[in-house]
Amino acid sequence: MVPEILRYAAFTTRADGGNPAGVVLDASALDDASMQRIATDLDFAETSFITGVRADGALMIRYFSPIAEVPFCGHATVATAIALADAGRVDAGEIRFATPVGIVEIRVSTNAGGTLASFTSIDPSVSALPAGDLAAILAEIGLEPAVLDTDLPPRMSNAGNPHPIIVVADPTSFDEFTFDATRVRALMDERSWPATITIAHRLAPDRFAARNLFPVGRITEDPATGSAAASLGAYLRALEAVTPPARIVIEQGAHVGRSGELTVDIPASGGIVVTGHAVLIGE
């Protein structure tokens, strides 16, 4: 039997905005090949699958891109939590997902824009981005080191997935860089980077624009990336570029015609909290 496959747009209040995700709320009868086939056919950045319930009540969830399973996906987590709320399956607004990278806690709420989900990432780590990796990324997007923000140096940040983070100071360079998707995909595969390469630009002390390179299927740039947003929050905390508790807002998706917004709360320690809306776009 073919399971019900829902389609949600995350980090937006519009069906034509944000990042589309496939959601399968009952994947208990699906094997790995079936889940990969559904994700490939759907051809969104990721599709989530609820595969069962643990003894402690946590919902077991897995994430597949069109080409492979990924350890964690923030926008699909938000979409799945809100799909559960829409189906009346949320107890007092609290959900616990048992993901491949650990337990992720989600709170569902509402405001004037609709239903929101906030997930708390695993305890993040931030490390140096090797010089060779930085040079390779800059070569692929055609930028020189001189356009980088000297106050926010490149790092590798992991709040569920490893994300190289590069902050560009010059807005024109940020808006106009281009890349060859096949070459970037090869670079990511060579480095075993399962998620996006984050190129960011600081718009204000508490607001960033982000472009997340993620060539999979028909996708080249991810419209809204929850795990990268958490990683950016962890990165800013590690660099002491914010004073916790702090909140930043990330604008993403305008460069691919699907604008979205991610709210990131940065505590003094522990996981980073990422919040956004999601709306049903079809079945």
Secondary structure, 3 states (H helix, E strand, C coil): CCCCCEEEEECCCCCCCCEEEEEECCCCCCCHHHHHHHHHHHCCCEEEEEEEECCCCCEEEEEECCCCEECCCHHHHHHHHHHHHHCCCCECCEEEEEECCEEEEEEEEEECCEEEEEEECCCCEEEECCHHHHHHHHHHHCCCHHHECCCCCCEEEECCCEEEEEEECCHHHHHHCCCCHHHHHHHHHHHCCCCCEEEEEEEECCEEEEEEEEEECCEEEECCCHHHHHHHHHHHHHCCCCCCCEEEEEEECHHHCCCEEEEEEECCCCCCEEEEEEEEEEC
